[in-house]
Amino acid sequence: MRAVVFDLDGTLVDSERLSFQAWRELLRRHDYDLADVDIVATRGQSYPDVHAYFAERASLPAADAFWPALSGRLFELFDTDLEVFEDAVATARELKERGVPIAIATSSLRERLEATLRAADLEELFDVTVAGDEVEKGKPAPDLFLAAAERLGVAPEECVAVEDSPTGVEAALAAGMRVVAVARHPDHRAHLRCDTVVDELTTAALDDLVTP
């Protein structure tokens, strides 16, 4: 293994909580109350897919028309409440110092990806970033991970993916990558179907897989 591809939301930063808060607030304006089952069903998916899911349950404007209101509220929350997962960020920084190429492959739109990196002060850390609106199909399709490997100049089979959602794990495995999954919440562990699942990310979890 010669490179590491990180998911962003829920893996490097605690943004999923804020995303669902923004969705909850916006959906209430359309007479829909976000439920736990909705969160489970949409974790790790792209904005178009999440919008389509809720559009089947509430009367929403089209995805392009809905995005400015959702992203405006979400980016406000990023500026005030976004937290980074220090274990994952420290691991990424150590890999970078070792000379291991690192990338981000996220279902988020490019606009959200860049807003997240700015708020987390991670803009200069990663060699490559790939956003959900830059590939044909989002997770669980392998497109994002395949694009990240291509931009890194490394074969997918030589990459390790770091993920936190079942959708992301499925996508990385479909791309032919080894996967280390981070179970940020105990109840997530049972849904992360890969060989290596950890509660906290450290370079020790990757040392047996990655060669600089």
LUMSE-932310 format. One line per 8 residues: number of its first residue (from 1); their letters; for each residue x negated, y, z of N, C-alpha, C, CB. Coordinates in steps of 0.02 Angstrom, whole numbers, plus 32768, in hexadecimal, padded with zeros to 4 digits. Each point is the difference from the previous one (the first is absolute). Glycine has a CB too. Example, Ala and Ser with C-alpha at 12.3 -4.5 7.8 and 13.67 -1.06 7.14 Angstrom:
<rs>
1 = AS = 7D6C,7EE4,8186,802D,803B,8000,7FD3,803C,8000,805F,7FC5,803E ~ 7FB3,8070,7F9E,7FD6,803B,8003,8027,8037,8025,7FC5,7FE0,7F94
</rs>
This chain:
<rs>
1 = MRAVVFDL = 7FD6,7FC5,8000,802A,803B,8000,7FD4,803F,8000,805C,7FC1,803D ~ 7FB1,806D,7F95,7FD3,8039,7FF8,8022,8044,800C,7FC1,7FBB,7FB0 ~ 8081,8047,8058,8023,8040,800A,803D,7FF4,802C,7FD7,802C,7F90 ~ 8042,800B,808D,803B,7FFB,802C,8034,8033,7FE8,7FB8,7FDA,8063 ~ 8086,800F,7F96,8037,802A,7FEA,8033,8005,8039,7FEF,7FDF,7F86 ~ 801B,805E,8091,802C,800C,8039,8045,8017,7FE8,7F9D,801D,8047 ~ 8097,7FCA,7FD9,8041,8020,7FFF,7FF9,8040,8029,8040,7F92,7FF3 ~ 7FEE,809D,8004,7FFD,8040,8025,8032,8003,8038,7FD9,8037,7F98
9 = DGTLVDSE = 8067,7FCB,8056,8035,800C,8031,800B,7FC2,802C,8036,8051,7FB1 ~ 7FBF,7FB9,8090,8007,7FC8,802F,7FBF,7FDA,800C,8074,7FF7,7FDC ~ 7F5B,8014,7FF9,7FBF,7FDE,8007,7FCB,8031,8018,8020,7FB0,7FA5 ~ 7FD9,8088,8038,7FCF,8034,8013,801E,8037,8029,7FC2,7FE6,7F99 ~ 807D,8029,805B,8022,8036,8024,8045,7FEA,8016,7FC0,8056,7FBE ~ 8059,7FC8,8078,8041,7FF0,801A,8035,802C,7FDF,7FCD,7FDC,806F ~ 803A,801B,7F50,802D,802A,7FD9,8044,7FE1,7FF4,7F9C,8030,7FCA ~ 8069,7F8E,803B,8040,7FE0,7FF3,8035,8018,8031,7FC4,7F9C,7FD3
17 = RLSFQAWR = 8028,806D,806B,802E,801A,8033,801D,8043,7FEB,7FC0,7FC2,8059 ~ 8014,8069,7F8D,8016,8042,7FEB,802A,7FFC,7FC0,7F99,8032,8035 ~ 8054,7FA0,7F9F,8027,7FF8,7FC3,8047,7FEC,800F,7F98,7FE0,7FC4 ~ 8070,7FF0,8069,8044,7FEA,8011,8026,8036,8027,7FD8,7F89,8000 ~ 8004,80A0,8026,8021,8039,8020,801C,8030,7FCC,7FB2,7FF4,8063 ~ 8025,801B,7F6A,8018,802D,7FCB,803B,7FE1,7FDB,7F8C,802F,7FF4 ~ 806F,7F91,7FFB,8038,7FDF,7FE0,803E,8002,802B,7FB0,7FB5,7FC5 ~ 8048,803E,807C,803A,8001,802D,8022,8044,8000,7FC8,7FA9,8048
25 = ELLRRHDY = 8011,808C,7FBC,801C,8043,8001,8024,8010,7FBF,7FA6,8024,804F ~ 803C,7FCB,7F79,801E,800F,7FBF,803E,7FD5,7FF3,7F8F,8021,7FD5 ~ 806E,7FA0,803E,8039,7FD4,7FF5,803C,8014,8029,7FB1,7FA4,7FE7 ~ 8043,8078,8054,8039,8017,8029,8027,8036,7FDC,7FC0,7FE4,8067 ~ 801E,8044,7F71,8022,8034,7FDA,802F,7FE2,7FCC,7F9E,804D,8012 ~ 8056,7F73,7FDF,8029,7FDD,7FCF,8029,7FC9,8021,7FAB,8019,7FA7 ~ 8061,7FF0,809A,802E,7FD5,8027,7FE8,7FB7,8003,805D,804B,7FDE ~ 7F61,7FAC,8028,7FE6,7FBD,8008,7FCF,7FFF,803A,800E,7FE9,7F85
33 = DLADVDIV = 7FFB,7FE6,80A8,7FD4,7FF8,803A,7FCD,7FC9,7FF2,805C,8028,804E ~ 7F65,7FEB,7FB3,7FCA,7FD0,7FF4,8000,7FCB,8037,7FBB,8058,7FC5 ~ 8042,7F68,8027,8001,7FC9,8030,7FBD,7FDB,7FFE,807D,7FF4,7FF3 ~ 7F77,7FE5,8041,7FC2,7FD9,8003,7FF9,7FD2,7FC4,8004,8005,807D ~ 8033,7FDF,7F6C,7FFE,7FD2,7FC7,7FE8,8025,7FC1,805C,7FBB,8033 ~ 7FB4,8085,7FC8,7FE9,8028,7FC7,7FB5,8009,8002,806E,803B,7FFD ~ 7F77,7FD0,803E,7FB8,8009,8008,7FDB,7FC0,7FEC,8013,8053,805C ~ 8006,7F74,7FBB,7FE1,7FC1,7FEE,8002,7FF4,7FB5,8020,7FD1,8070
41 = ATRGQSYP = 8018,8041,7F71,800B,7FF2,7FB9,7FD5,802C,7FD3,8073,7FDE,801B ~ 7F79,805D,7FFD,7FDD,8030,7FD4,7FB8,800E,8012,806E,8032,7FEE ~ 7F79,7FB1,8048,7FBA,800C,8013,7FD1,7FED,7FC8,801F,7FEB,8078 ~ 7FB2,8043,7F78,7FCC,7FF2,7FD0,8015,8008,7FB7,7FD4,7FB3,8053 ~ 806B,8060,7FA1,8016,8007,7FBB,7FF6,8047,7FE6,8053,7FA5,8014 ~ 7FB0,8062,7FAB,7FF7,8041,7FE0,803D,802D,800A,7FB4,7FCB,7FAB ~ 8041,8076,804C,8038,802F,8008,803A,7FEF,7FD1,7FAE,8058,8022 ~ 8047,7F9C,7F9D,8038,7FEF,7FD4,8027,7FC3,8018,7FC1,8031,7FA2
49 = DVHAYFAE = 801C,7F9D,8078,8022,7FC4,8018,8027,800E,8040,7FA7,7FB9,7FCC ~ 803C,806E,8061,8023,8011,803E,803D,802C,7FF0,7F93,7FF9,8041 ~ 8064,8037,7F93,8039,802A,7FEC,8038,7FD5,7FE2,7FB1,8061,7FEC ~ 803D,7F71,7FE8,8032,7FD5,7FE1,8025,7FD7,8035,7FB9,7FFB,7F98 ~ 8022,7FEE,809A,801F,7FD9,8037,8035,802A,8023,7F95,7FBE,800F ~ 8059,807F,8004,8030,8029,8025,8037,801C,7FD2,7FA5,801E,8050 ~ 804B,7FEC,7F71,8034,8018,7FD1,8038,7FCD,7FF7,7FA8,8043,7FC6 ~ 804A,7F7D,8049,8034,7FCE,7FFF,802C,8002,803E,7FB6,7FB8,7FBB
57 = RASLPAAD = 8034,806D,8078,8023,8001,8040,801B,8045,8012,7FB7,7FA4,8024 ~ 8032,808F,7FB9,8017,8044,800D,8002,8026,7FBE,7FD0,7FFE,8075 ~ 8057,8037,7F8A,8005,8029,7FC3,7FC8,8033,8001,807E,7FF1,7FFB ~ 7F4C,7FFE,7FE1,7FC3,8029,7FFF,7FF6,8020,7FBC,7FCD,7FB7,8058 ~ 8013,8084,7FA6,7FEA,801B,7FC0,7FCE,7FD0,7FDF,8013,8076,8029 ~ 7FE0,7F94,7F98,7FCE,7FD8,7FDD,7FBC,8006,8023,803D,8010,7F93 ~ 7F98,7FC0,8061,7FC0,7FFC,8024,7FD8,8041,7FF8,7FFF,7F84,7FEF ~ 7FFC,8096,7FD4,7FD8,803C,7FF5,801E,803C,8024,7FDE,7FD3,7F91
65 = AFWPALSG = 8065,8030,8072,8021,8038,8021,7FFC,7FFA,804D,804D,800A,7F9D ~ 7FB0,7FB9,807B,7FFF,7FF4,8049,7FBA,800A,801D,805E,7FAF,7FF2 ~ 7F6E,8045,7FE6,7FBC,8000,8018,7FEA,8042,8020,7FE8,7FAF,7FA7 ~ 8027,808D,803C,7FE9,803E,801F,8017,8009,8048,8000,8032,7F8F ~ 803E,7FBD,8080,8019,8007,8044,7FDE,7FCD,802F,806E,802A,7FD3 ~ 7F8D,7F99,8015,7FE0,7FCC,802A,7FB7,800F,800C,8051,7FAC,7FD3 ~ 7F8B,8064,7FF8,7FB8,800B,8007,7FF2,8040,8028,7FEC,7FC5,7F93 ~ 803F,806E,8065,7FF7,803D,8027,8003,7FF3,804A,8031,8040,7FA3
73 = RLFELFDT = 8001,7F99,8071,8005,7FEF,8048,7FC8,7FD2,8016,807C,800D,7FF9 ~ 7F73,7FC2,7FDD,7FCB,7FD1,8011,7FBE,8023,8009,803D,7FA7,7FC2 ~ 7FB2,8086,8011,7FBF,8022,8004,7FFD,802F,803C,7FF6,7FF9,7F83 ~ 8044,8023,8091,8002,8026,803F,7FED,7FD3,803B,805A,804B,7FD0 ~ 7FC1,7F79,8031,7FF1,7FD1,8035,7FB6,7FEB,7FFE,8077,7FD7,7FFD ~ 7F6D,8020,7FC7,7FBA,7FF0,7FFB,7FD5,8036,8020,8017,7FC1,7F95 ~ 7FFA,807D,8060,7FD8,8037,8019,8001,8004,804C,8017,803E,7F97 ~ 801E,7FAA,8088,8007,8007,8049,7FF7,7FBF,8026,804D,805E,7FEA
81 = DLEVFEDA = 7FC3,7F69,7FF8,8005,7FC2,8026,7FDA,7FC5,7FE5,806D,8028,8021 ~ 7F70,7FE0,7FA7,7FDE,7FC7,7FE3,7FC5,7FEA,802B,8022,8026,7F8E ~ 7FDB,7F99,807F,7FC9,7FE3,8027,7FDB,7FCE,7FD4,803F,8010,806D ~ 7F7F,7FEF,7F9A,7FD9,7FCE,7FDC,7FF5,7FC4,802E,7FC7,8059,7FBA ~ 8033,7F6D,8027,7FED,7FC4,8026,7FB4,7FFF,8003,806A,7FBF,7FDD ~ 7F7B,8053,805B,7FB8,800A,8006,7FD9,7FC0,7FF2,8015,8058,8053 ~ 8008,7F6E,7FBD,7FDC,7FC1,7FF2,7FF5,7FF7,7FB6,8032,7FCE,8067 ~ 8002,803F,7F71,7FFA,7FF7,7FB8,7FD3,8034,7FE0,8072,7FCD,7FFF
89 = VATARELK = 7F95,8072,8016,7FD7,8035,7FE4,7FB6,7FF6,8012,8062,804F,8008 ~ 7F91,7F9C,8036,7FBB,7FF3,8013,7FE3,7FC7,7FD7,8019,8029,8074 ~ 8010,7FA4,7F7E,7FE9,7FC8,7FD7,7FF0,8018,7FB9,8045,7FB1,8045 ~ 7FE7,8078,7F9F,7FF3,801B,7FBD,7FC0,8029,7FFE,807C,8002,7FEB ~ 7F7A,8027,8048,7FC3,8029,8002,7FC1,7FD5,8005,8041,805C,8036 ~ 7FC2,7F6F,7FF2,7FC6,7FD4,8006,7FF1,7FDC,7FBF,8019,7FF1,807A ~ 801C,7FF8,7F64,7FF6,7FDF,7FC0,7FDF,8031,7FCE,8064,7FB6,8016 ~ 7FB4,8088,7FEB,7FE5,8033,7FD3,7FB5,800A,800E,8071,8039,7FFA
97 = ERGVPIAI = 7F7D,7FCA,8046,7FBA,8009,8013,7FD6,7FC5,7FEB,8025,8046,8060 ~ 7FF7,7F7F,7F9E,7FDC,7FC4,7FEB,7FF8,7FFC,7FB4,802C,7FC6,8064 ~ 7FF7,8066,7F79,7FFD,7FFE,7FB7,8033,7FD3,7FE0,7F8A,8017,800B ~ 80AA,7FD5,801B,8035,7FD7,7FE4,8034,802E,7FDE,7FEE,7FA6,8059 ~ 8021,8050,7F68,8033,8029,7FDF,8044,7FF6,8022,7FC1,7FF9,7F93 ~ 8063,803F,8079,8041,7FFB,8021,8034,8029,7FD9,7FC8,7FF1,8071 ~ 8075,7FF6,7F8E,8035,8020,7FDA,8040,7FFF,8029,7FCB,7FDD,7F93 ~ 8065,804B,8056,8044,7FFF,801A,802E,7FEB,7FC7,7FE8,805A,8057
105 = ATSSLRER = 8046,7F78,7FB7,8036,7FEE,7FD2,8041,8007,8026,7FB5,7FB0,7FBD ~ 8071,8084,8033,803C,800F,8026,803D,8006,7FD4,7FBA,8039,8054 ~ 807F,7FB2,7FC5,803F,8008,7FDC,8016,8049,7FFE,8020,7F8D,8022 ~ 7FC3,809D,8007,8014,8047,8002,7FF3,8022,7FBE,7FE7,8001,807A ~ 8042,8030,7F76,7FF3,802B,7FC6,7FBF,8026,800B,807C,800B,7FE9 ~ 7F64,800A,7FE0,7FC0,8024,8006,8007,803E,802C,7FE0,7FD6,7F8E ~ 8058,804E,806C,800A,803C,8029,7FFF,7FEF,804A,8044,8032,7FA4 ~ 7FDE,7F97,806E,8000,7FEC,8047,7FBC,7FE5,8015,8079,7FE5,7FF7
113 = LEATLRAA = 7F66,7FF5,7FDE,7FBD,7FE7,800F,7FD1,8039,8012,8013,7F9F,7FB3 ~ 7FEC,8094,8023,7FD2,8037,800C,8013,8028,803E,7FEB,8006,7F85 ~ 8056,8002,8088,8016,8023,803C,7FEB,7FDA,803F,8061,8031,7FC1 ~ 7FA3,7F8D,803B,7FED,7FD6,8039,7FB5,8005,800E,805E,7FB2,7FE6 ~ 7F7A,8049,7FE5,7FB7,8005,8009,7FEB,8044,801B,7FF2,7FAE,7FA3 ~ 802F,8087,8045,7FF1,8043,801A,8010,8005,804B,8016,8031,7F8E ~ 8025,7FB8,8084,8016,8005,8046,7FD4,7FD6,802E,8074,8014,7FD9 ~ 7F72,7FB4,800D,7FD6,7FD3,8028,7FB6,8010,7FFA,8055,7FA9,7FF2
121 = DLEELFDV = 7F99,8089,7FE6,7FBA,8012,7FF4,7FD8,7FC5,7FE5,8009,8056,805C ~ 8014,7F89,7F72,7FDF,7FC5,7FE2,7FF4,800A,7FB5,8036,7FB8,8056 ~ 7FCD,8085,7F93,7FFD,800D,7FB8,7FC0,7FE9,7FDF,8049,8060,8014 ~ 7F7F,7FA1,8010,7FBF,7FF0,7FE2,7FE7,7FBA,800E,7FE6,8078,8009 ~ 8041,7F61,801B,7FE6,7FC0,8018,7FFF,7FC9,7FCB,8029,801F,8070 ~ 800B,7FDC,7F68,8009,7FC6,7FD4,7FE5,800D,7FBA,8064,7FE0,8043 ~ 7F7E,7FEC,7FA0,7FE4,8005,7FBD,8036,8005,7FCB,7F9E,7FC0,8027 ~ 809A,801E,7FE5,8037,7FFC,7FCF,8042,8001,8026,7FB8,7FBE,7FAF
129 = TVAGDEVE = 807A,8064,8035,8044,7FFC,801B,8030,7FF4,7FC6,7FE3,804D,8061 ~ 804D,7F88,7FAB,8033,7FF0,7FCD,8045,8009,8020,7FB2,7FAE,7FC4 ~ 807A,8078,801B,8042,800F,801A,8036,7FD8,7FDA,7FD8,8073,8021 ~ 8061,7F88,7FFF,8036,7FD7,7FE4,801B,8017,7FBD,801C,7FE6,8072 ~ 7FDF,805C,7F81,8019,8019,7FC0,7FCC,7FFD,7FC9,804C,804B,8040 ~ 7F7D,7F93,7FCD,7FCB,7FF9,7FCD,7FFC,7FB9,7FE4,7FC1,805A,803B ~ 806C,7F7B,7FD9,8002,7FBC,7FE6,8048,7FF0,7FEA,7FA0,7FDC,804C ~ 8067,7FEF,7F8E,8042,7FEF,7FE6,802D,7FE5,8037,7FCD,7FE7,7F91
137 = KGKPAPDL = 8019,7FED,8098,8029,7FE1,8035,7FDE,8009,8043,802E,7FAC,7FAD ~ 7FF9,8065,8086,7FE6,8005,8044,7FFD,7FBD,8023,802C,8074,8005 ~ 7FBD,7F8E,8039,7FFF,7FC3,8028,8048,7FE6,8007,7F99,8027,8040 ~ 8072,7F96,7FBC,7FD0,7FC9,8007,7FDD,7FEA,7FC0,8046,7FDB,805D ~ 7FC4,8049,7F6C,7FD9,7FF1,7FC4,7FB6,8012,800D,8065,8016,7FB5 ~ 7F6D,7FCA,8028,7FB8,800A,800E,7FE2,803F,7FE1,7FF8,7F86,8008 ~ 802F,80A1,7FD3,7FE5,8036,7FD6,7FD3,8030,8025,8065,7FF6,7FBC ~ 7FB0,8020,8080,7FD9,8031,8025,7FBB,7FE5,8012,806A,8030,802E
145 = FLAAAERL = 7F93,7F92,7FE9,7FC0,7FE3,8013,7FD4,7FF2,7FC3,8037,7FCE,8064 ~ 7FE8,801D,7F66,7FD9,7FF5,7FC3,7FE3,8042,7FE6,804A,7F9E,7FE3 ~ 7FDD,8098,8021,7FE7,8041,7FEA,7FC7,8018,802C,8071,801C,7FD4 ~ 7F95,7FD9,806E,7FCB,8015,802E,7FBF,7FDA,7FF1,8056,801A,8058 ~ 7FAF,7FA5,7F9D,7FC5,7FD9,7FEF,7FE0,8018,7FBF,8031,7F9D,803D ~ 7FF9,8070,7F92,7FE7,8018,7FBF,7FDB,8042,8008,805D,7FC5,7FC5 ~ 7FBF,8069,8061,7FE0,8042,8009,7FC0,7FFA,8028,8071,8036,7FFA ~ 7F8C,7F99,8033,7FC2,7FF5,8025,7FCB,7FDC,7FD7,8044,7FFB,8068
153 = GVAPEECV = 7FD2,7FE6,7F61,7FD1,7FD9,7FD7,7FEF,7FBD,801F,7FD3,806A,7FD6 ~ 805C,7F7A,8050,7FF6,7FC1,8022,8039,7FD1,7FEE,7FC2,8039,8060 ~ 802F,7F88,7F95,8035,7FCF,7FF1,802F,7FFA,803C,7FB3,7FC2,7FB2 ~ 808E,8036,8043,802E,7FF8,8039,7FED,7FC8,802F,8059,802C,7FB7 ~ 7F8C,7F9E,802C,7FED,7FC6,8029,7FC5,8010,802E,8029,7FB5,7FA5 ~ 7FB6,8084,804F,7FC8,8014,802B,8014,8037,8031,7FB1,7FE1,7FA4 ~ 8090,8029,8064,8019,8034,802D,8025,7FE2,803B,8009,804F,7FA0 ~ 7FF2,7FD3,8098,8029,7FF1,803A,8034,8038,8007,7FA1,7FC1,803B
161 = AVEDSPTG = 809E,802D,7FCD,8035,8031,800B,8011,8002,804A,802D,7FED,7F8C ~ 7FE0,8050,808D,8016,8009,8045,8047,801B,7FFE,7F89,8015,802B ~ 80A6,7FC7,7FF1,8046,8011,7FFB,8023,7FFA,8044,8000,7FD8,7F89 ~ 803E,8043,807A,8026,7FF9,803E,8047,7FE9,7FF3,7FBA,8059,8032 ~ 805B,7FA0,7F8E,8045,7FEE,7FF2,8003,7FC0,7FD7,8021,8079,8004 ~ 8016,7F61,8003,8007,7FC3,7FD7,7FFE,800F,7FB6,8043,7FCF,805B ~ 7FDB,8069,7F90,8000,8013,7FBA,7FB9,800C,7FE7,8071,8033,800E ~ 7F67,7FEF,801B,7FBB,800D,7FED,7FD6,7FC2,7FFE,800C,8070,8031
169 = VEAALAAG = 7FFD,7F64,8000,7FDB,7FC1,8001,800F,7FD8,7FC1,8003,7FFF,807D ~ 803D,7FFD,7F71,8014,7FDC,7FC4,7FDF,801D,7FC1,806E,7FE4,8037 ~ 7F90,805E,7FC6,7FE2,8021,7FC6,7FB5,7FF1,7FFB,8056,805B,8009 ~ 7F87,7FA9,802F,7FB8,7FF4,8000,7FEF,7FB8,7FEE,7FF3,805A,8056 ~ 8034,7F78,7FC5,7FF5,7FBA,7FF0,800D,7FF3,7FB6,801F,7FE0,8075 ~ 8015,8041,7F70,800F,7FF7,7FB9,7FC9,801B,7FD4,8079,8008,801B ~ 7F62,802A,7FFF,7FC7,801C,7FDA,7FC2,7FD3,8004,802D,8072,8016 ~ 7FD5,7F5B,8014,7FC7,7FD2,8007,7FCF,8015,8036,800D,7FE6,7F8A
177 = MRVVAVAR = 8007,8048,80A2,7FD4,8018,8034,8008,7FD8,8040,8004,8072,7FCE ~ 7FC7,7F8B,805A,8006,7FE9,8045,8022,8037,8027,7F99,7FB6,7FF7 ~ 808C,8039,803D,8027,8031,8025,7FF4,7FFB,804B,8057,7FFD,7FA6 ~ 7F9C,803D,8078,8001,8007,8049,803C,802B,8011,7F80,7FF4,800B ~ 80AE,7FF1,801C,803D,8025,8012,7FFB,8018,8047,8044,7FBB,7FAF ~ 7FD2,8083,805C,8000,801E,8043,8047,8001,8019,7F9A,8046,7FE6 ~ 8073,7F97,8051,8042,7FFF,801F,8003,8038,8034,800D,7F82,7FED ~ 800B,80B8,7FFD,8002,803A,802D,8033,7FF7,8038,7FDD,8048,7FA1
185 = HPDHRAHL = 8056,7F8E,8052,8033,7FF0,8032,8005,7FB5,8006,8040,806B,7FE7 ~ 7FC7,7F7B,8056,8001,7FB6,8009,8033,7FDD,7FD4,7FDB,8013,8074 ~ 805F,800C,7F81,8034,7FDE,7FD9,7FF1,7FFE,7FB6,8051,8024,8055 ~ 7F7B,8001,7F95,7FEC,7FFE,7FB9,7FD6,7FC2,7FF0,8003,807D,7FFE ~ 7FDC,7F67,8034,7FCF,7FCB,7FF3,801F,7FC5,7FDB,7FC3,8023,8066 ~ 8078,7FC9,7FAD,801F,7FC5,7FE2,8010,800A,7FB6,8030,7FE4,806F ~ 7FD5,805A,7F7B,8012,800E,7FBB,7FC4,800A,7FD3,8068,8033,802A ~ 7F5C,7FCE,7FF2,7FC3,800D,7FDA,7FE0,7FBD,7FED,7FEF,806F,803A
193 = RCDTVVDE = 8020,7F7A,7F8B,7FEE,7FBC,7FEB,7FBE,8000,7FD9,8079,7FE1,7FFD ~ 7F50,801F,8029,7FBD,7FFB,7FE2,7FD3,7FDF,8034,8012,8067,7FB6 ~ 7FB1,7F89,8035,7FD3,7FDA,802B,7FE9,8026,803D,7FDB,7FC3,7F9C ~ 801A,807F,805D,7FE3,8028,8036,8030,8037,8014,7F8D,7FE7,7FD6 ~ 808C,8014,8068,802B,8034,801C,7FE2,8016,8042,8067,7FCF,7FC9 ~ 7F8F,8073,803F,7FE0,801B,803B,802D,8035,801F,7F8D,7FE9,7FD0 ~ 8069,8023,8071,8026,8035,8022,7FDF,8044,7FF7,8028,7FAC,8053 ~ 7F97,8053,7FA2,7FD9,803D,7FF8,7FCB,7FF3,7FCB,8015,8024,8079
201 = LTTAALDD = 7FDF,800D,7F5D,7FCF,7FF6,7FCA,7FBB,8015,8017,805A,8012,7FAB ~ 7F76,7FC2,804A,7FBA,800F,800E,7FD6,7FE4,7FC7,8013,7FFF,807E ~ 7FB0,8017,7F7D,7FD5,7FE3,7FCC,7FF3,7FB6,800E,7FCA,8070,7FEF ~ 803C,7F7B,8050,7FF7,7FB9,800F,8034,7FD5,7FDC,7FD2,801F,8070 ~ 806A,7FFD,7F85,8033,7FDA,7FDD,7FF0,7FF8,7FB6,8054,802B,8051 ~ 7F7E,7FFE,7F96,7FED,7FFF,7FBA,7FBA,7FE5,7FF3,804B,8060,7FF0 ~ 7F8D,7F9C,8044,7FB9,7FEF,7FF7,7FF5,7FBE,7FDB,7FE9,803F,8067 ~ 8041,7F90,7FA6,7FF7,7FBF,7FE0,8016,8001,7FB7,8010,7FCA,806E
209 = LVTP = 8012,806D,7F7D,801C,8003,7FBD,7FDB,802F,7FD2,806C,7FE5,8032 ~ 7F75,8050,7FEB,7FE5,8037,7FD7,7FB4,7FFE,8000,8065,8045,801B ~ 7F7E,7FC0,7FA9,7FB8,8006,7FF8,7FF0,8042,7FDE,7FF3,7F83,7FFA ~ 7FE8,80AB,8026,7FF0,8040,7FE0,7FDB,7FF5,7FBE,7FFA,8036,8072
</rs>
